[in-house]
Amino acid sequence: MMTERYGGDEFGLPHLGQVFHHSWRDEWATEAQALAYYADGMPPYLVEALLVDALRVSAPAVPPWVFETLWAVGTERRLELRNEGIDPREWLLGVVRLCRERLRAEGLTPPEEVPASPYQHLTGDVLDEIMIVTPGLLELAQDSSWKSIPGVVPALSHAAVHACPDLAFRFLLRALTYGPQITRKQYERYVELGRRFEYGQFLVPGYEHLMR
């Protein structure tokens, strides 16, 4: 199995969310078709990255509302699962199933489960960064675009502790695309965290525009 570092740009569940945060309905008739397109069209290493994220967030210690909240953040609310009559847990299991099918079709053996994150020692650092932006995120919760995404901060914190700090950090970056802006010192810490997570050269710099 490859390491978690899947190329230079975004990967995993936040990367899948990018399929849906554009006007995806212009290209696919159903959300299932869009998901299948992703699974069929991505290289195996990105399919594996998605599978690893999905398995971690589907662990028994991670309640479904955490995934549902992170999904809303990652897709910028352009595919709100319950509004579409989709059970979030079933959607997540569908992601797992499609990833496994695609990897098997490539002659690979998908993992049934994944080991604990090798980045658990960075959990405290990620929780610190979440705490720093919490006032700004809570202020955003008063905005109309955020009223249907309650619990962003608890979801990020829960994911950092019980799923993977790496996954929580990537979703934190996605959450910050709504605002609030960050300082240069914050951004520099994010770059350092990205280095410690062994990200490629484009992932954290893709959020440089968030600096005020």
Salt bridges, closest charged atoms under 4 A:
GLU4 OE1 - ARG5 NH2 2.96
GLU4 OE2 - ARG56 NH1 2.13
ASP53 OD2 - ARG170 NH1 2.87
GLU68 OE2 - ARG82 NE 2.87
GLU76 OE1 - ARG78 NH1 3.40
GLU76 OE2 - ARG174 NH2 3.71
GLU80 OE2 - ARG77 NH2 3.47
GLU84 OE2 - ARG25 NH2 2.47
GLU106 OE2 - ARG102 NH2 3.10
GLU112 OE1 - ARG100 NH2 3.65
GLU112 OE2 - ARG104 NH2 3.64
ASP125 OD2 - ARG196 NH1 3.60
GLU129 OE2 - ARG189 NE 2.64
ASP166 OD2 - ARG5 NH2 2.97
ASP166 OD1 - ARG170 NE 3.08
GLU192 OE2 - ARG195 NH2 2.49
